[in-house]
Amino acid sequence: MKTMLGGVLAACLSVSPAFAQSSSSAWNGLSDRFGIDAGYFGLKAQNVLNYNGGNVDFEKDLGLDKGVDTFWVDATWRVGRRHQLKLSLTRFRRERANFTLERDFVWGGETYNAGLSATTTSGSDILGGYYRFAVYRNDRFEIGPAVGVGYLWLDARIQATGTIGGASRSLDKGKDNGSYTGALGGYTNGWITKRFVARADYLYIKVSSGDTTASVTDWRFGADYYFFRNAGLGAQYKYNKYTYDGNADKLGGEIIYKGLQVFLSFLF
């Protein structure tokens, strides 16, 4: 027991200097311990989904606007000189009412005929947690691998009404499901000046299990400028792609969100 307690005490003493160092200011006088980026943006979307039927292009077949409102928040905690933990949440929501269908397609096991008036809702939430390790780091630059896990919530609903061949039709099929995701990749940060930092991330994974295949691609590059010691403005180009093929009873297909974001950045 004494040996075990001595080992635990030694481990705590060895970790504490790393935390003390990470909580102090960096060479440029800015905090190096905890950061939050957040904002409400407009990205471009490309969604081709299927649910117990063929592929349906939500922009072309259902008239959804390619622009999508996005809430995004990203938190970074430097737990040691070379170690970081990140948590990210992104939300997407779109809706289109009274769009006249121009082609037949199958959704939810039902045939939606051309000429019907459709109302569509679609959305997704992406929650991700990542660990970063700086293989190389100095006061102005760091680079290294990253590994992450996450969860994707996806939902889509298509309602349609009208008269086809003299018969009145009313359809309402929706589906929501969630799936765990993972990612492997890398990151880099480089301080150009004491207030200006450039950043880049890349994450990817593809998993096949039985007759299903899922993949996640997530990358971004951008920069932050800190007008004050604890607050600044950031801009980045972000690209996120999720694909799922296999089980017809689940909501699958390909989802892409991409575009330029401007956001607030805080350091603590």
SEKOL-220210 format. One line per field, with one value per residue: x negated, y negated, z of N, C-alpha, C in turn; residue number from 1; residue in three letters. Coordinates in Angstrom, 2 decimals. Atoms other than C-alpha are relative to their C-alpha. Example, Ala and Ser with C-alpha at 12.3 -4.5 7.8 and 13.67 -1.06 7.14 Angstrom:
// residues 2
nu: c(-0.89,0.82)
nv: c(1.19,1.19)
nw: c(0.00,-0.06)
cau: c(-12.30,-13.67)
cav: c(4.50,1.06)
caw: c(7.80,7.14)
cu: c(-0.90,0.77)
cv: c(-1.20,-1.09)
cw: c(0.00,0.73)
num: c(1,2)
residuo: c(ALA,SER)
This chain:
// residues 268
nu: c(-0.83,0.88,0.61,-1.01,-0.22,1.18,-0.05,-1.02,0.51,1.04,-0.66,-0.64,1.03,0.57,-0.98,-0.32,0.73,-0.58,-1.20,0.39,0.55,-1.04,-0.93,0.64,-0.08,0.99,1.04,-0.60,-0.84,-1.37,-0.23,0.31,-0.62,-1.35,-0.55,-1.33,-0.42,-1.44,-0.69,-1.19,0.51,-0.67,0.85,-0.64,-0.29,-0.31,-0.53,-0.63,-0.36,-0.91,-0.67,-0.85,-0.30,1.17,0.59,-0.79,0.80,-0.87,0.05,-0.60,-1.30,-0.93,0.06,0.62,1.04,1.33,0.47,-0.53,0.42,0.84,0.55,1.24,0.82,1.19,0.75,1.32,0.62,1.36,0.19,1.45,0.71,-0.17,-1.28,-1.22,-1.30,-0.94,-1.40,-0.61,-1.42,-0.52,-1.41,-0.51,-1.45,-0.58,-1.40,-0.58,-1.42,-0.74,0.84,-0.62,0.96,0.18,0.25,-0.40,1.06,-0.47,0.50,-0.74,-0.81,-1.13,0.35,-0.39,-0.16,0.13,-1.24,-0.39,0.58,0.75,0.61,1.15,0.86,1.23,0.94,0.99,0.86,1.27,0.75,1.28,1.05,1.28,1.25,1.12,1.33,0.97,1.28,0.97,-0.61,0.76,-0.88,-0.74,-0.47,-0.18,-0.59,-0.06,-1.18,-1.23,-0.93,-1.25,-1.24,-1.12,-1.34,-0.75,-1.45,-0.47,-1.44,-0.56,-1.43,-0.61,-1.47,-0.46,-1.43,-0.40,-0.85,0.71,-0.89,-1.35,-0.07,0.66,1.06,0.61,1.13,0.77,0.99,1.20,0.90,1.15,0.85,1.31,1.08,1.31,1.01,1.38,0.83,1.44,0.54,1.05,-0.28,1.15,-0.23,1.21,-0.16,0.69,0.43,-0.44,-1.46,-0.59,0.34,-0.61,-0.33,-0.51,-0.34,-0.51,-0.42,-0.67,-0.09,-0.95,-0.24,-0.90,-0.46,-1.03,-0.41,-0.07,1.25,-0.16,1.25,-0.07,1.11,-0.20,1.22,-0.16,1.19,-0.42,0.89,-0.60,0.75,-0.46,0.05,0.20,0.70,-0.89,-1.05,0.41,-0.89,0.57,-0.62,0.49,-0.77,-0.30,-0.57,-0.40,-0.70,-0.37,-0.67,-0.45,-0.61,-0.26,-1.30,-1.04,-0.91,0.59,0.18,1.38,0.32,1.17,-0.27,1.16,-0.14,1.27,-0.10,0.80,-0.60,0.62,-0.46,0.68,0.93,0.29,1.07,-0.13)
nv: c(1.21,1.16,0.12,0.55,1.41,0.72,0.13,1.00,1.31,0.36,0.34,1.32,1.02,0.13,0.64,1.36,1.04,0.20,0.81,1.35,0.67,0.26,1.01,1.31,0.65,-0.41,1.00,1.22,0.64,-0.51,-1.21,-1.20,-1.12,-0.37,0.88,-0.29,0.66,-0.20,0.90,-0.45,0.25,-0.58,-0.85,-0.61,-1.41,-0.94,-1.19,-1.04,-0.97,-1.09,-0.66,-1.05,0.38,0.47,1.26,1.23,1.20,0.92,1.33,-0.03,-0.66,0.51,1.45,0.61,0.97,-0.51,0.69,-0.60,0.69,-0.91,0.39,-0.74,0.37,-0.85,0.29,-0.64,0.02,-0.49,-0.66,-0.10,0.76,-0.65,-0.72,0.80,-0.63,0.89,-0.40,0.81,-0.26,0.73,-0.28,0.41,-0.14,0.59,-0.33,0.57,-0.34,0.23,-0.18,-0.95,-1.01,-0.07,-1.39,-1.04,-0.66,-0.83,0.44,-0.68,-1.06,0.58,0.73,1.41,0.26,1.35,0.76,0.19,1.13,-0.59,0.78,-0.79,0.46,-0.79,0.56,-0.90,0.49,-0.72,0.20,-0.69,0.23,-0.34,0.11,0.42,-0.10,0.78,-0.68,1.08,1.23,1.08,1.10,0.57,-1.00,-1.37,-0.90,-1.36,-0.79,0.17,-1.12,0.46,-0.76,0.92,-0.54,0.74,-0.12,0.37,-0.16,0.53,-0.29,0.50,-0.05,0.37,-0.13,0.38,-0.91,-0.68,-0.89,0.12,-0.51,0.85,-0.69,0.69,-0.79,0.61,-0.97,0.60,-0.94,0.55,-1.00,0.47,-0.97,0.40,0.26,0.11,0.70,0.06,1.06,0.81,1.43,0.88,1.40,0.80,1.42,0.85,1.09,-0.24,0.03,-0.63,-1.41,-0.81,-1.33,-0.96,-1.32,-0.98,-1.24,-0.91,-1.41,-0.80,-1.25,-0.94,-1.06,-0.76,0.60,1.45,0.76,1.39,0.76,1.39,0.86,1.30,0.80,1.46,0.83,1.37,0.82,0.85,1.19,0.38,1.43,0.15,-1.14,-1.14,-0.06,0.32,-0.35,-1.06,-0.35,-1.30,-0.77,-1.28,-1.03,-1.20,-0.96,-1.26,-0.93,-1.27,-0.88,-1.35,-0.35,0.83,0.48,1.17,1.18,-0.01,0.81,0.87,1.33,0.87,1.40,0.66,1.43,0.92,0.40,1.04,-0.33,0.59,-0.89,0.44,-0.69,0.10)
nw: c(0.00,-0.03,1.33,0.91,-0.32,0.42,1.46,0.34,-0.37,0.96,1.26,-0.15,-0.02,1.34,0.90,-0.42,0.73,1.34,-0.14,-0.40,1.18,0.98,-0.48,0.07,1.30,0.97,0.29,0.53,-1.01,0.07,-0.76,0.75,-0.70,0.42,1.02,0.55,1.23,0.15,0.89,0.74,1.34,1.15,0.84,1.16,-0.26,1.08,-0.67,0.81,-1.03,0.33,-1.11,0.55,1.39,0.74,-0.44,0.19,-0.12,-0.74,0.62,1.34,0.05,-1.01,-0.02,-1.17,0.29,-0.31,-1.19,-1.23,-1.22,-0.76,-1.29,-0.18,-1.15,-0.07,-1.22,-0.05,-1.33,0.01,-1.28,-0.19,1.04,1.29,0.03,0.07,0.18,0.69,0.08,1.04,0.30,1.17,0.24,1.31,0.14,1.20,0.26,1.24,0.11,1.24,1.19,0.92,0.42,1.45,0.39,-0.95,-0.76,-1.11,-1.30,-1.06,0.57,0.72,1.21,0.07,1.43,0.53,-0.07,-1.39,-0.70,-1.10,-1.08,-0.42,-1.08,-0.08,-0.95,-0.59,-1.07,-0.01,-1.24,0.10,-0.98,0.63,-0.75,0.84,-0.59,0.76,0.22,-0.08,-0.49,-0.62,-0.38,1.12,0.96,-0.47,0.99,-0.51,0.34,-0.76,0.07,-0.57,0.05,0.02,0.24,1.01,0.03,1.33,0.17,1.24,0.12,1.24,0.08,1.35,0.26,1.35,0.75,1.08,0.75,-0.52,-1.37,-0.98,-0.72,-1.14,-0.47,-1.09,-0.44,-0.58,-0.68,-0.70,-0.61,-0.41,0.15,-0.53,1.01,-0.48,0.98,-0.18,0.85,-0.57,-0.16,-0.14,-0.35,0.16,-0.30,0.98,-0.87,-1.37,-0.09,1.18,0.05,1.06,-0.50,0.97,-0.53,0.96,-0.65,0.93,-0.33,0.76,-0.72,0.65,-0.89,0.69,1.27,-0.15,0.04,-0.42,-0.01,-0.44,0.39,-0.64,0.01,0.01,-0.17,-0.27,-0.82,-1.04,-0.41,-1.32,-0.23,-1.43,-0.57,-0.16,1.02,1.36,1.11,0.82,1.28,0.45,0.98,-0.63,0.87,-0.73,0.85,-0.64,0.90,-0.59,1.00,-0.52,-0.53,0.62,-1.03,-0.63,0.83,0.46,1.16,-0.09,-0.53,0.10,-0.39,0.24,0.20,-0.79,-1.26,-0.81,-1.35,-1.13,-0.66,-1.37,-0.71,-1.45)
cau: c(0.00,-2.83,-4.46,-1.22,-0.66,-4.25,-3.78,-0.57,-2.24,-5.22,-2.90,-0.98,-4.20,-5.45,-2.23,-1.83,-4.68,-3.05,0.23,-1.52,-3.36,-0.23,1.75,-0.78,-0.88,-2.73,-5.68,-3.30,-1.48,1.72,3.27,2.21,4.54,8.13,9.83,13.35,14.35,18.05,20.42,23.54,22.75,23.99,22.39,23.18,24.79,24.94,27.19,27.99,29.89,31.73,34.22,35.70,35.48,33.18,31.01,32.81,30.94,32.36,31.23,32.27,35.23,36.74,35.70,33.77,31.56,27.87,27.24,27.63,27.56,24.94,24.25,20.68,18.66,15.16,13.35,9.64,7.96,4.18,3.68,-0.11,-2.80,-2.36,1.18,4.54,8.16,10.81,14.60,16.64,20.39,21.94,25.67,27.36,31.07,33.01,36.65,38.54,42.32,44.61,42.07,43.55,41.77,40.32,39.54,40.69,38.58,38.92,38.54,39.47,40.81,43.35,43.30,43.38,44.73,43.88,46.51,46.99,46.35,43.66,42.54,39.09,37.11,33.53,30.91,27.88,25.84,22.17,20.43,16.74,13.98,10.30,6.89,3.85,0.19,-2.49,-5.33,-7.19,-6.46,-8.18,-6.84,-5.58,-4.82,-3.43,-2.47,-1.35,1.25,4.84,7.37,11.05,14.43,17.84,21.54,23.69,27.44,29.23,32.90,34.94,38.69,40.63,44.36,46.23,49.83,51.66,53.69,52.13,54.18,57.41,56.54,55.69,52.42,50.90,47.46,45.44,42.25,39.40,36.42,33.84,30.92,27.52,24.16,20.77,17.90,14.14,11.30,7.53,5.43,3.22,3.05,0.71,0.67,-1.79,-2.06,-2.90,-3.08,-2.35,1.36,1.87,2.00,2.67,4.30,5.09,6.73,7.40,9.36,10.54,11.76,13.53,15.12,16.68,18.77,20.70,22.70,22.34,19.64,19.31,16.70,16.02,13.82,13.35,10.79,10.33,7.73,7.89,6.44,7.21,6.22,6.42,7.25,7.24,5.44,8.52,10.59,10.17,11.71,11.19,11.90,11.66,12.71,14.43,15.29,17.24,18.35,20.21,21.20,23.18,24.06,25.76,28.83,31.91,33.89,31.48,31.09,27.96,26.27,23.83,23.82,21.43,21.16,18.51,17.76,16.14,16.84,16.10,16.27,15.30,12.33,11.74,8.70,8.72)
cav: c(0.00,-2.41,-1.63,-2.39,-5.68,-6.67,-6.00,-8.06,-10.93,-10.86,-10.90,-13.92,-15.80,-15.07,-16.31,-19.50,-21.42,-20.85,-22.29,-25.22,-26.00,-25.72,-28.07,-30.89,-33.38,-32.48,-34.44,-36.95,-37.80,-35.96,-33.19,-29.69,-27.56,-27.68,-29.07,-29.27,-30.08,-30.62,-32.14,-31.84,-31.48,-30.64,-27.71,-25.96,-22.51,-19.53,-16.75,-13.59,-11.28,-7.98,-6.30,-2.99,-4.12,-5.78,-8.86,-12.20,-15.44,-17.82,-20.93,-19.93,-17.61,-19.41,-23.01,-23.48,-26.55,-25.66,-28.27,-26.86,-28.66,-27.18,-27.48,-26.47,-26.43,-25.05,-24.79,-24.00,-23.11,-22.85,-20.28,-20.21,-21.81,-19.24,-18.04,-19.55,-18.47,-19.92,-19.79,-20.97,-21.28,-22.26,-22.52,-22.70,-23.33,-23.92,-23.99,-24.54,-24.64,-24.39,-23.14,-21.42,-18.15,-17.81,-14.07,-10.84,-9.35,-6.81,-7.94,-5.90,-3.13,-5.50,-6.98,-10.77,-11.75,-14.77,-17.47,-17.02,-20.00,-19.15,-20.58,-19.45,-19.77,-18.63,-19.01,-17.54,-18.01,-17.05,-16.67,-15.83,-15.45,-15.36,-14.81,-16.55,-15.85,-18.31,-16.29,-19.56,-22.76,-26.05,-29.47,-30.26,-26.95,-23.50,-20.49,-16.97,-14.20,-14.27,-11.56,-12.05,-10.48,-11.99,-11.54,-12.61,-13.23,-13.34,-13.94,-14.53,-14.69,-15.07,-15.87,-16.04,-16.58,-16.91,-15.16,-12.61,-10.95,-12.21,-10.70,-12.77,-11.86,-12.79,-11.55,-12.19,-10.22,-11.21,-9.56,-10.44,-8.42,-8.85,-7.21,-7.29,-8.68,-8.72,-10.52,-10.48,-13.32,-16.19,-19.89,-22.85,-26.34,-29.11,-32.60,-35.05,-37.97,-38.33,-38.86,-36.92,-33.11,-30.78,-27.39,-24.23,-20.88,-17.70,-14.65,-11.57,-8.04,-5.33,-2.30,0.76,3.25,6.00,4.41,0.83,-1.77,-5.14,-7.87,-11.31,-14.03,-17.26,-19.96,-23.68,-26.40,-29.94,-32.60,-34.57,-38.12,-39.17,-42.85,-42.39,-40.03,-37.82,-38.45,-38.53,-37.83,-34.71,-33.60,-30.13,-27.95,-24.81,-21.56,-18.66,-15.54,-12.52,-9.45,-6.38,-3.49,-0.24,0.28,-0.95,-1.36,-4.05,-7.56,-7.57,-9.12,-12.01,-15.26,-18.11,-21.49,-23.96,-27.65,-30.68,-31.47,-34.55,-34.12,-35.48,-33.99,-34.16,-33.21,-32.50)
caw: c(0.00,0.88,-2.44,-4.30,-2.44,-3.12,-6.84,-6.99,-5.13,-7.47,-10.52,-9.17,-8.47,-11.99,-13.62,-11.58,-13.28,-16.68,-15.41,-13.77,-16.98,-19.14,-16.88,-17.18,-20.00,-23.18,-24.63,-26.20,-22.97,-23.96,-21.91,-22.96,-20.84,-22.14,-25.26,-26.72,-30.31,-31.02,-33.55,-35.71,-39.38,-42.84,-44.67,-47.95,-47.82,-50.17,-48.86,-50.83,-48.47,-48.65,-46.37,-47.51,-51.13,-53.64,-53.24,-52.86,-53.49,-50.88,-52.77,-56.32,-55.63,-52.61,-53.14,-49.90,-49.97,-50.13,-47.44,-43.93,-40.59,-38.31,-34.59,-33.78,-30.56,-30.05,-26.70,-26.23,-22.94,-22.76,-20.01,-20.45,-22.57,-25.35,-24.60,-25.58,-25.31,-27.65,-27.61,-30.60,-31.28,-34.63,-35.37,-38.81,-39.51,-42.76,-43.88,-47.16,-47.60,-50.65,-53.19,-56.25,-56.92,-60.42,-60.40,-58.77,-55.98,-53.18,-49.58,-46.50,-48.73,-50.35,-53.86,-53.93,-57.35,-59.45,-59.02,-55.27,-53.00,-50.46,-47.12,-46.01,-42.79,-42.31,-39.62,-37.93,-34.78,-34.64,-31.26,-31.23,-28.67,-29.67,-28.13,-29.60,-28.96,-30.04,-31.51,-31.92,-30.01,-29.27,-28.28,-31.80,-33.51,-32.80,-34.89,-34.17,-34.50,-33.30,-32.51,-31.80,-31.11,-31.60,-32.22,-35.17,-34.87,-38.23,-39.04,-42.19,-42.89,-46.14,-46.18,-49.48,-50.55,-53.86,-56.51,-58.86,-61.59,-60.02,-56.62,-53.57,-51.85,-48.50,-47.44,-44.30,-43.77,-41.48,-39.87,-37.27,-36.06,-34.49,-34.93,-33.25,-35.26,-34.93,-36.61,-37.03,-38.34,-37.33,-36.51,-36.52,-34.98,-35.86,-34.37,-37.16,-34.72,-31.01,-31.75,-34.98,-35.17,-38.13,-37.51,-39.48,-38.67,-40.65,-39.45,-41.36,-40.73,-42.73,-41.06,-42.71,-40.72,-42.45,-45.27,-43.98,-44.56,-42.86,-43.20,-41.75,-43.26,-41.30,-42.02,-41.63,-41.91,-40.65,-38.38,-35.21,-34.32,-30.67,-30.24,-26.47,-24.12,-23.72,-26.85,-30.60,-33.98,-36.07,-39.64,-41.16,-44.07,-42.80,-44.60,-43.07,-44.95,-43.57,-45.59,-44.60,-46.93,-46.05,-43.88,-45.80,-42.56,-41.38,-42.65,-44.80,-47.79,-48.04,-46.10,-46.88,-45.15,-46.22,-46.29,-44.67,-41.02,-38.94,-35.16,-31.76,-29.95,-26.18,-24.08,-20.35)
cu: c(-0.86,-0.65,0.96,0.22,-1.19,-0.03,0.99,-0.49,-1.07,0.60,0.62,-1.04,-0.60,0.92,0.19,-0.82,0.56,1.23,-0.36,-0.53,1.09,0.93,-0.60,0.13,-1.11,-0.97,0.58,0.92,1.45,0.12,-0.20,0.72,1.33,0.52,1.35,0.20,1.48,0.57,1.20,-0.22,0.94,-0.99,0.80,0.16,0.23,0.42,0.69,0.28,0.89,0.55,1.01,0.45,-1.28,-0.51,0.90,-0.92,0.86,-0.04,0.71,1.42,1.03,-0.10,-0.60,-1.12,-1.36,-0.62,0.65,-0.55,-0.68,-0.38,-1.21,-0.74,-1.13,-0.80,-1.31,-0.60,-1.41,-0.30,-1.48,-0.68,0.21,1.37,1.18,1.22,0.93,1.40,0.70,1.45,0.43,1.44,0.43,1.51,0.46,1.46,0.45,1.44,0.50,-0.90,0.63,-1.05,-0.05,-0.32,0.53,-1.22,0.63,-0.69,0.84,0.89,1.21,-0.50,0.57,0.01,-0.24,1.36,0.51,-0.70,-0.65,-0.50,-1.09,-0.72,-1.21,-0.95,-0.98,-0.76,-1.25,-0.76,-1.29,-0.95,-1.32,-1.15,-1.12,-1.31,-0.99,-1.32,-1.14,0.71,-1.07,0.97,0.91,0.58,0.17,0.69,0.02,1.27,1.19,0.88,1.29,1.13,1.14,1.32,0.72,1.48,0.48,1.51,0.45,1.47,0.53,1.50,0.42,1.49,0.28,0.89,-0.78,0.96,1.43,0.15,-0.80,-1.04,-0.55,-1.08,-0.75,-0.96,-1.24,-0.82,-1.08,-0.79,-1.35,-1.04,-1.28,-0.97,-1.38,-0.82,-1.47,-0.55,-1.11,0.41,-1.31,0.47,-1.30,0.28,-0.84,-0.57,0.50,1.51,0.69,-0.49,0.75,0.18,0.48,0.23,0.44,0.30,0.76,0.05,1.05,0.11,0.99,0.34,1.15,0.32,0.13,-1.39,0.29,-1.35,0.28,-1.26,0.27,-1.32,0.33,-1.37,0.46,-1.01,0.82,-0.89,0.60,-0.22,-0.27,-0.67,0.88,1.06,-0.55,1.03,-0.70,0.77,-0.59,0.87,0.16,0.67,0.29,0.82,0.24,0.72,0.37,0.72,0.26,1.45,1.09,0.97,-0.54,-0.09,-1.47,-0.20,-1.26,0.41,-1.28,0.39,-1.37,0.21,-0.88,0.78,-0.82,0.56,-0.80,-0.88,-0.39,-1.08,0.14,-1.23)
cv: c(-1.26,-0.23,-0.63,-1.48,-0.84,-0.22,-1.04,-1.40,-0.48,-0.42,-1.38,-1.11,-0.23,-0.71,-1.46,-1.07,-0.28,-0.87,-1.43,-0.78,-0.37,-1.11,-1.40,-0.57,0.52,-1.16,-1.33,-0.71,0.45,1.28,1.23,1.22,0.45,-1.02,0.46,-0.82,0.27,-1.02,0.65,-0.39,0.54,0.79,0.47,1.50,0.75,1.30,0.92,1.17,1.09,0.62,0.99,-0.35,-0.43,-1.32,-1.18,-1.18,-1.10,-1.42,0.00,0.55,-0.63,-1.51,-0.64,-0.96,0.59,-0.70,0.57,-0.77,0.99,-0.63,0.88,-0.51,1.03,-0.41,0.80,-0.19,0.58,0.58,0.21,-0.70,0.59,0.63,-0.97,0.90,-1.02,0.61,-0.94,0.42,-0.88,0.42,-0.58,0.21,-0.69,0.44,-0.67,0.48,-0.27,0.03,1.08,0.98,0.11,1.41,0.95,0.52,0.78,-0.45,0.66,1.10,-0.48,-0.76,-1.41,-0.39,-1.46,-0.68,-0.19,-1.22,0.51,-1.05,0.87,-0.67,0.93,-0.65,1.04,-0.73,0.87,-0.39,0.80,-0.36,0.52,-0.17,-0.34,0.16,-0.73,0.77,-1.00,-1.25,-0.95,-1.14,-0.48,1.02,1.35,0.82,1.41,0.72,-0.32,1.23,-0.43,1.01,-1.00,0.71,-0.93,0.31,-0.52,0.22,-0.65,0.45,-0.64,0.23,-0.46,0.24,-0.42,1.05,0.54,0.97,-0.01,0.48,-0.92,0.81,-0.88,0.91,-0.77,1.04,-0.75,1.04,-0.79,1.14,-0.64,1.08,-0.57,-0.20,-0.04,-0.71,0.07,-1.09,-0.75,-1.47,-0.77,-1.41,-0.76,-1.47,-0.83,-1.24,0.31,0.03,0.79,1.44,0.68,1.42,0.88,1.34,0.90,1.29,0.86,1.41,0.65,1.37,0.84,1.12,0.74,-0.62,-1.52,-0.62,-1.44,-0.68,-1.44,-0.71,-1.39,-0.77,-1.48,-0.67,-1.44,-0.73,-0.80,-1.22,-0.49,-1.49,-0.31,1.27,1.25,0.12,-0.42,0.42,1.04,0.18,1.32,0.52,1.40,0.94,1.24,0.90,1.30,0.87,1.26,0.79,1.35,0.21,-0.95,-0.56,-1.21,-1.14,-0.09,-0.89,-0.80,-1.40,-0.81,-1.41,-0.66,-1.50,-0.79,-0.40,-1.11,0.15,-0.78,1.02,-0.57,0.86,-0.23,0.61)
cw: c(0.00,-1.35,-1.00,0.25,-0.43,-1.50,-0.44,0.29,-0.98,-1.33,0.07,-0.02,-1.37,-0.95,0.34,-0.69,-1.37,0.08,0.37,-1.18,-0.98,0.44,-0.06,-1.41,-0.91,-0.24,-0.44,0.99,0.00,0.81,-0.88,0.55,-0.62,-1.03,-0.50,-1.27,-0.20,-0.97,-0.65,-1.45,-1.08,-0.84,-1.21,0.26,-1.30,0.67,-1.01,0.94,-0.56,1.27,-0.59,-1.41,-0.68,0.56,-0.36,0.25,0.64,-0.56,-1.35,0.02,0.93,0.20,1.23,-0.43,0.38,1.20,1.24,1.19,0.94,1.33,0.27,1.22,0.13,1.23,0.01,1.38,-0.11,1.39,0.32,-1.15,-1.38,-0.19,0.00,-0.12,-0.66,0.02,-0.96,-0.22,-1.16,-0.24,-1.35,-0.04,-1.29,-0.15,-1.29,-0.11,-1.42,-1.24,-0.88,-0.53,-1.52,-0.48,1.07,0.74,1.15,1.28,1.09,-0.51,-0.77,-1.24,0.06,-1.47,-0.36,-0.01,1.41,0.59,1.29,0.99,0.62,1.16,0.09,0.99,0.49,1.09,0.03,1.27,-0.09,1.11,-0.55,0.98,-0.98,0.76,-0.89,-0.09,0.07,0.47,0.53,0.27,-1.13,-0.96,0.69,-1.08,0.57,-0.42,0.89,-0.18,0.70,-0.09,0.04,-0.21,-0.97,0.13,-1.34,-0.08,-1.30,-0.10,-1.27,0.08,-1.39,-0.13,-1.44,-0.63,-1.19,-0.69,0.54,1.43,0.93,0.79,1.12,0.59,1.08,0.55,0.50,0.73,0.71,0.62,0.34,-0.17,0.59,-1.17,0.66,-1.06,0.41,-0.90,0.69,0.06,0.02,0.35,-0.16,0.24,-0.97,0.70,1.41,0.14,-1.11,-0.11,-1.15,0.51,-1.15,0.70,-1.15,0.73,-1.01,0.60,-0.90,0.66,-0.78,0.99,-0.67,-1.35,0.09,-0.02,0.37,-0.01,0.43,-0.47,0.56,-0.02,-0.03,0.05,0.17,0.87,1.01,0.22,1.30,0.22,1.47,0.54,0.06,-1.08,-1.36,-1.01,-0.86,-1.30,-0.45,-1.14,0.57,-1.00,0.84,-0.92,0.77,-1.02,0.76,-1.09,0.65,0.36,-0.53,1.02,0.75,-1.00,-0.40,-1.20,0.22,0.41,-0.05,0.45,-0.17,-0.15,0.96,1.25,0.64,1.41,1.04,0.68,1.36,0.62,1.50,0.68)
num: c(1,2,3,4,5,6,7,8,9,10,11,12,13,14,15,16,17,18,19,20,21,22,23,24,25,26,27,28,29,30,31,32,33,34,35,36,37,38,39,40,41,42,43,44,45,46,47,48,49,50,51,52,53,54,55,56,57,58,59,60,61,62,63,64,65,66,67,68,69,70,71,72,73,74,75,76,77,78,79,80,81,82,83,84,85,86,87,88,89,90,91,92,93,94,95,96,97,98,99,100,101,102,103,104,105,106,107,108,109,110,111,112,113,114,115,116,117,118,119,120,121,122,123,124,125,126,127,128,129,130,131,132,133,134,135,136,137,138,139,140,141,142,143,144,145,146,147,148,149,150,151,152,153,154,155,156,157,158,159,160,161,162,163,164,165,166,167,168,169,170,171,172,173,174,175,176,177,178,179,180,181,182,183,184,185,186,187,188,189,190,191,192,193,194,195,196,197,198,199,200,201,202,203,204,205,206,207,208,209,210,211,212,213,214,215,216,217,218,219,220,221,222,223,224,225,226,227,228,229,230,231,232,233,234,235,236,237,238,239,240,241,242,243,244,245,246,247,248,249,250,251,252,253,254,255,256,257,258,259,260,261,262,263,264,265,266,267,268)
residuo: c(MET,LYS,THR,MET,LEU,GLY,GLY,VAL,LEU,ALA,ALA,CYS,LEU,SER,VAL,SER,PRO,ALA,PHE,ALA,GLN,SER,SER,SER,SER,ALA,TRP,ASN,GLY,LEU,SER,ASP,ARG,PHE,GLY,ILE,ASP,ALA,GLY,TYR,PHE,GLY,LEU,LYS,ALA,GLN,ASN,VAL,LEU,ASN,TYR,ASN,GLY,GLY,ASN,VAL,ASP,PHE,GLU,LYS,ASP,LEU,GLY,LEU,ASP,LYS,GLY,VAL,ASP,THR,PHE,TRP,VAL,ASP,ALA,THR,TRP,ARG,VAL,GLY,ARG,ARG,HIS,GLN,LEU,LYS,LEU,SER,LEU,THR,ARG,PHE,ARG,ARG,GLU,ARG,ALA,ASN,PHE,THR,LEU,GLU,ARG,ASP,PHE,VAL,TRP,GLY,GLY,GLU,THR,TYR,ASN,ALA,GLY,LEU,SER,ALA,THR,THR,THR,SER,GLY,SER,ASP,ILE,LEU,GLY,GLY,TYR,TYR,ARG,PHE,ALA,VAL,TYR,ARG,ASN,ASP,ARG,PHE,GLU,ILE,GLY,PRO,ALA,VAL,GLY,VAL,GLY,TYR,LEU,TRP,LEU,ASP,ALA,ARG,ILE,GLN,ALA,THR,GLY,THR,ILE,GLY,GLY,ALA,SER,ARG,SER,LEU,ASP,LYS,GLY,LYS,ASP,ASN,GLY,SER,TYR,THR,GLY,ALA,LEU,GLY,GLY,TYR,THR,ASN,GLY,TRP,ILE,THR,LYS,ARG,PHE,VAL,ALA,ARG,ALA,ASP,TYR,LEU,TYR,ILE,LYS,VAL,SER,SER,GLY,ASP,THR,THR,ALA,SER,VAL,THR,ASP,TRP,ARG,PHE,GLY,ALA,ASP,TYR,TYR,PHE,PHE,ARG,ASN,ALA,GLY,LEU,GLY,ALA,GLN,TYR,LYS,TYR,ASN,LYS,TYR,THR,TYR,ASP,GLY,ASN,ALA,ASP,LYS,LEU,GLY,GLY,GLU,ILE,ILE,TYR,LYS,GLY,LEU,GLN,VAL,PHE,LEU,SER,PHE,LEU,PHE)
